Amino acid sequence: MIRIYTIPQCGYCTELKTLLTDEAISFVELNVLLPENNVEYDKITEITKSDDVPIIKVDKHLLIPNISFKTINEAVDLIKKFLSGE
């Protein structure tokens, strides 16, 4: 399962969602500004020490902007790699 932690005005988040949709890769989006997502997002930011978005969770793997990937295309490539089991 892919979970993407986003904020509505984030252009990178929008680009990521578009690319994943174009690749027919399903995901769950969690708007980190909504109160119902606060606890989960707080746990993620505590682990990653980053509040940048989009943070991507692919099964047990966390992909963090500027740490795990530099571009949204790199993020999509990493997601595909994890989904393929490489």
C-alpha positions in Angstrom: 0.0 0.0 0.0 1.2 3.5 -0.8 0.4 6.4 1.4 1.2 9.9 0.4 1.3 12.7 3.1 0.5 16.0 1.3 -0.8 19.5 1.7 -3.3 20.9 -0.8 -1.1 23.8 -2.1 2.0 21.7 -2.7 2.9 21.6 -6.4 5.3 18.6 -5.8 2.4 16.7 -4.2 0.2 17.4 -7.2 2.9 16.4 -9.6 3.5 13.1 -7.7 -0.2 12.3 -7.6 -0.5 13.0 -11.4 2.5 10.8 -12.3 1.2 7.9 -10.1 -2.2 8.2 -11.6 -0.8 8.2 -15.1 1.2 5.1 -14.2 -1.9 3.4 -12.8 -0.3 3.2 -9.4 -2.9 3.4 -6.7 -2.3 5.3 -3.5 -4.0 6.8 -0.5 -3.6 10.5 0.1 -3.5 12.0 3.6 -3.8 15.7 3.8 -1.5 16.5 6.8 -3.5 19.7 7.6 -6.6 17.7 8.5 -7.0 16.9 12.2 -7.8 13.3 11.6 -4.3 12.8 10.1 -2.4 14.6 12.8 -1.4 11.6 15.0 -0.2 9.5 12.0 1.7 12.5 10.5 3.3 13.4 13.8 4.6 9.8 14.1 6.0 10.0 10.6 7.7 13.4 11.2 9.1 12.1 14.5 10.7 9.1 12.7 12.0 11.1 9.7 12.9 14.3 11.4 11.3 16.1 8.4 8.1 17.8 7.8 8.6 18.3 4.1 6.0 16.9 1.8 5.2 14.8 -0.1 6.4 12.0 2.3 5.7 8.7 0.8 5.2 5.4 2.6 5.4 2.2 0.5 4.7 -0.7 2.8 7.3 -0.3 5.5 9.6 2.1 3.5 9.5 5.8 4.0 10.6 8.1 1.2 11.5 11.6 2.3 12.0 14.7 0.0 15.6 15.8 -0.2 16.8 12.7 1.6 15.4 9.7 -0.3 14.7 11.6 -3.5 15.6 14.9 -5.1 12.9 15.0 -7.8 9.4 13.7 -8.1 10.5 11.5 -11.0 13.0 9.9 -8.7 10.3 9.3 -6.1 8.1 7.6 -8.7 11.1 5.4 -9.8 11.7 4.4 -6.1 8.0 3.6 -5.7 8.1 1.4 -8.7 11.2 -0.3 -7.5 9.6 -1.1 -4.1 6.4 -2.3 -5.7 8.4 -4.7 -8.0 10.3 -6.1 -5.0 13.7 -5.1 -6.2 
